[in-house]
């Protein structure tokens, strides 16, 4: 099943984490859930702490296996254009 893998960058870390990688078939709807604090627990905590976050990178037409590969790398920072100081 294809969808979108996305990388979210938080303006401030929660514990040691400052990124979230997710996958969704309905990408825009999923981001709405994250922003409302009803999506992933990690991002719900960011909303609770009033930490701003943005989707900084997407991979279209992918599946959950690709999301898992990215998460297993444990190097989300290396994929983030903000942390790598790339120009948008």
C-alpha positions as CSV (number, residue, x, y, z in Angstrom):
1,X,0.0,0.0,0.0
2,X,1.5,3.3,-1.1
3,X,1.5,6.6,0.8
4,X,3.8,9.3,2.0
5,X,6.8,9.0,4.4
6,X,7.4,12.3,6.1
7,X,10.1,13.9,8.3
8,X,9.0,16.4,11.0
9,X,11.5,18.7,12.7
10,X,10.7,20.1,16.1
11,X,11.9,23.6,17.1
12,X,13.1,22.2,20.5
13,X,14.0,18.6,21.4
14,X,11.9,16.3,23.7
15,X,14.4,14.4,25.7
16,X,17.0,13.7,23.0
17,X,14.7,13.6,20.0
18,X,14.0,16.5,17.7
19,X,12.6,14.6,14.7
20,X,9.7,12.3,13.9
21,X,9.4,10.0,10.9
22,X,5.9,8.8,9.9
23,X,4.0,7.2,7.1
24,X,0.4,7.9,6.0
25,X,-1.8,7.0,3.2
26,X,-3.8,10.3,3.8
27,X,-0.8,12.6,4.4
28,X,-2.6,15.9,4.8
29,X,-5.2,14.4,7.2
30,X,-2.5,12.8,9.3
31,X,-0.6,16.1,9.7
32,X,-3.9,17.7,10.9
33,X,-4.1,15.0,13.5
34,X,-0.5,15.6,14.6
35,X,-1.1,19.4,14.8
36,X,-4.3,18.8,17.0
37,X,-2.3,16.5,19.3
38,X,-4.4,13.4,18.3
39,X,-1.7,11.7,16.2
40,X,1.5,10.1,17.5
41,X,2.1,10.3,21.2
42,X,5.5,12.0,20.6
43,X,3.9,14.8,18.6
44,X,1.0,15.1,21.1
45,X,3.6,15.8,23.7
46,X,5.1,18.5,21.5
47,X,1.7,20.1,21.1
48,X,1.2,19.9,24.9
49,X,4.6,21.6,25.5
50,X,3.8,24.1,22.8
51,X,6.8,23.1,20.7
52,X,6.4,24.1,17.1
53,X,7.1,21.6,14.4
54,X,7.1,21.4,10.6
55,X,7.2,18.8,7.9
56,X,10.6,19.4,6.3
57,X,10.8,16.4,3.9
58,X,8.6,14.0,2.2
59,X,9.0,10.8,0.1
60,X,5.9,10.2,-2.1
61,X,4.6,6.9,-3.3
62,X,6.3,4.8,-0.6
63,X,5.2,2.2,1.8
64,X,5.6,1.5,5.5
65,X,8.7,-0.6,4.9
66,X,10.6,2.5,3.7
67,X,9.5,4.3,6.8
68,X,10.8,1.5,9.0
69,X,14.2,1.5,7.1
70,X,14.6,5.3,7.8
71,X,13.6,4.8,11.5
72,X,16.0,1.9,11.9
73,X,18.9,4.1,10.7
74,X,18.4,6.3,13.8
75,X,19.9,9.2,11.8
76,X,16.9,11.4,11.1
77,X,19.1,14.5,11.7
78,X,21.1,13.6,8.6
79,X,17.9,13.6,6.5
80,X,16.7,17.0,7.9
81,X,17.4,20.0,5.7
82,X,17.2,22.3,8.8
83,X,19.8,20.4,10.8
84,X,22.0,20.1,7.7
85,X,21.5,23.8,7.1
86,X,20.3,23.4,3.5
87,X,18.5,26.2,1.8
88,X,14.9,25.5,1.0
